[in-house]
Amino acid sequence: MAGNSRISLEQWRSLLAVVDAGGYAQAATVLHKSQSAVTYAVQKMEQLLGVKVFEVIGRKAHLTATGKVLYRRAKALLDEAGALESAAGTLAAGWEPELRLAVEIIFPTWLLLQSFASFGTEHPQTRIELHESVLSGTEEALQQRRVDLAICSRVPQGFVGDPLMRLRFVAAAHPGHPLHQLGRELSMQDLREHRHLIIRDTGSQRQSGSWLGAEQSWTVSQKATSIRAAVMGLGFAWFAEDTVRGELERGELKALPLREGGERWGDLYLVYADRDYAGPGALRLAAIIREQVAAQCDQQAQA
């Protein structure tokens, strides 16, 4: 059985503040405490643990190797304590007043809005904040706890995701595009000689440019812009089939006859920022999204 902790959260918070703010005086300002109180808290911690957290090099205090370990663990401890307090507040309040979602833009918009509509009929007072994201932007929203729920194409490390649906991707361009005028199966080299339309990764560490290696590329922020550019004959792209089904049926876009790679598949996952602390609203909206996706998949299977 674990004994009582000898170090308080306030002492751990003082340690983090000294490191993050760059010194005892700065930490005191951040914590709204006297410098002597912050210094005492860190020194008392060192005494109780029997370790040295800081060492003076030149005229500045630096974390020791032990101090670096304690700093990382203290940060995790305080993050978890904050999440626990937030969860307690949510549970005490009952139904959440607002739900925040990050959803990959390849998820069918109409299906998402249909899910929102069903949820809104049941709970019209609950606000929904939607982040339409791409790749690492979705992962960052989860990792930084900026959303309660996410639909993403990759499950971030440290999270568990339930498979939601498979999407078929097709390479397509306007029927009048030069690639369609070649009248033969196309190679990747053929594609590299034409403009590739790309949707920007919304993450802070995003990479730009054509993953295909095309010399010409346009990078946009919205799938609607990408689709419109393709319909105008300004380039080609791989589109989630559900997002361009109307354009394909109306003849505004046409699948490219690629020798290989013309058809791709991707998986989407439903991921909670923290399943243990998910409120009743997040759980209900997630259930509705699953129901709507299952109904759509059943319709496609019967078609």
N, C-alpha and C positions, 0 to 999 in steps of 0.2 A: 504494500500500500504506500502510495506516495505521501511524503510529508508535506507540511505547509510550506509554501514558498517564502523564502527569506527576503526576496527582492520584490518590491511593489512595481506595479505598472508605471507609476509616476517616476520611479528611478530609472526604469528602462527608457521611458520617454525622455528623460533628461540626457541619457547617453546618446540617443538618436539625435536629439536637438544639437548637442555639442558638435557632433560629426557633420550633420547636414548644414548647420548654420555657419560652421567654420571657426568655432571658438566658444568659450564660456560666456563672454560678454554678449555675443550675438545670440546665443542660446537663451540667455536670461531674458532678452528682449522678446524673442519669439514666444517663450513660455509665460511671459508676464510675471517673472519672479526676479528676485535679487540674484546677482552673480554668485554671492556667497552660498545661497541656497542650492543653486545648480552644482557648484563645486562640491559642496558637502554631499549631495545625493550621489555623485559619481564616486567620490572617495569612499563613502560608506559602502557602496556596492563592491568596490575593489576589496575592501576590508572583509566583508562578509563572505565573498567568494574566494578570497585568498589568491587573487590574480592581479596582474597589472594590465589595465586597459589602455593607457596612453603612455608614450615615452616621448621625451623632449629631444628633438633633433634640430640643432641650430637654435632658433628662437621660437619654434612652433611645435605644438604637441601633435603627435601622429599616433594612430592606432597601432598597437602591437599585433602580432599574429593572432594571439588569443582574443584581442579586442575586435579584430575583424570578424572572427567567428561569432562572438557575442553580438556584434552589431547586426549581422545578417539574421541571426535567430531572433533577436529582439524586434527587428522590423517585421518578421513573419508573425511573431506573437502579438504585436500591437495591431497589425492588419486583421488578424483573426478576432481580436477583442473588439475592434471596431465593427466587423461584420456581425459579430454576435449581438452587440448592442443594437445595431440597425435592424437585425432580424427580430429581436425582442420587441422593438417598437412597432414593426410591421405586424407581428402576431398579436400584439396588444390592441392595435387599432382595428384589427379584423381585415376587411377587404381593402386592398391597396387603392389609393386614389388615382395612381398613375402607373402604367406599365410601359417599360422601355424595351424595344426590340431592335436587334441588328439583323438584317435579312440580306443575304446575297442577292444581287440584282438578277441573277439567273433564275431565281424562284419565280414562277408565274405570278405576275402582278394581280391578275384578276382573281386568282385563287387565294392570294393573301387578303385582298380586299373583301372577298366573299367571307373569309374567316372572321375578319374584323366586323363585318356587318352582322354576322350571327352572334358574335360576342356582344356587340353594341345593343342588340335587341334585348339580350338578357341583362346587361349591366350598362345602361346608357350614361351613367355618371362617371364611369372610369375613363380617364384620359389615356390615350395611346400616343407614345412618341416613337416614331419609326426612323431608324437609321438605315438607309439603303446603302449597302457597303459592298466592297469587293475584296476577296481573298484576305490578306493580312489585316485589313481594316476591321473585318468581322472578328478576327481573333483578338485584336487589341481591345476592342470594345468589351469583350468578355473578360480578358485578363485584367483590365483596368476597372472592372465592375461598373461600367457606364450603362450597361443594359441588364435586364433581368433574364432575358431569353434571346437565343440567336438561332438562325437557320444558316448553316455554313457548309462549305464544301470540304473543309478539313477540320477535324476536332483538335483544338489546341492541346498541347501537353499539359497534363494536370486536370483535364476535364474529361467527362464521359458523355458521349453523344449517342442518341438513339437514331438508327437509320430512318429517314423520312421518305425519300423517294429517289428514283433514278431518273436522270434527264438525258435525252438524246440530243446531241449537238450535230448540226449540219453546216458544212461550208457552203456559203451562198453568195450570190451577187445578182445584180439586175440582169434580166435576159439579154439586154443589149450590151452588156459588159464585154470588152475584148476577150476575156478568158473563155466566154461562151462561144465566141466566133471562131475559135480554133478548130472546133468540130472534131475533137478527139479527147481521149482520156488525158487528164492533166497530171503533171508531176509537181513535186514540191518546188523544183527550179522554176517552173512556169509561174507559180504563185509569187515567188521572190521577186519577179520582175514587175509586179503590180502592187498597188497601194493596199496595205493591210490596215483594216480598221480595228482599233484596240480600245477597250474600256479600262480606264486607269485604276490601278490598285489603290484603295483608299487608305492603306496603312502608312504610318510615318516613315517606314523604311522601304517604301515602294520602289520598284524598278521600272524604268520607262523603256520604250522601244519595242520592236517586233521580236517576239520569241522565235518567230519563224526565220528571222534573218533577212526579212524583206528590206530593200533599200529605201522604199517609200512607206511611210506609216503615218497615220493620224491617230492620236490618243485623245479620247473624249471622256467625260465624266459620267454620262448618262447613256443607258442602253437605247433610249428613244432617239438620241442623236446619232448613235451608231447605225441603227436601223434606217433612219431617214437618209443618212449619207449613202448607204448601200442601195436603197430604193432609187436614189438620184443617179446611180451609176458611178459613184465616186470612189468605190473600193469594194473589197470583199471582206468577209469575216466568218468566224464560226459562231453560230447563234444557237442558243437553246431553242429547240424546235418549237416548243410551246409559245415562245415569245414572238415568233415570226410566222405562226401558222396562217394567220389571215393574209399576210403579204405573199406567202407561198401559194395559197389557194387563189388569190386574185391575180397571180402572175406578175406581181411587182418584184418578187425575188424568185430565183431559181437555183436549186442545188447544183453545185459545181461537180462535174463528172471526174472526180479525183481517182487516180489509179490506186492510191492508198491514203487512208486518213480522212476521207470525206465524211465519215461517220464516227463520232466519238461519244462516249458515255461518261457521265459524271454522277456522283452520289451527293445527296444533301443530307445533313444531320440536324436534328433538333437538340440543342444544348442549353442547359440552365447555367446561369452564372454560378449558382450554388443551390443544388437540388435540396439540400437539407433545410435551407432557409427560404425556399420558394413559398410565396404567399398563395392564398386561394385563387386570386385573380390570374397569376401566372400559370398556375396548374390548370385552370379552366380554359384559358386561351390556348395553351399547348394541346389540350385534349381536343378542342374544336379544330385546330389546324390539322391534327392527325386524322380526325373524322373526315374533313373536307378532302384531304389528299387521298385517303383510302377510297372515298366515293368516286373521285376522279379517275383513279387507277382502275377501279371496277368497270367504269364506263368505257375506258379505252380498251380494256381486255375483251369486253363484249361487242365492241364495234367491229 
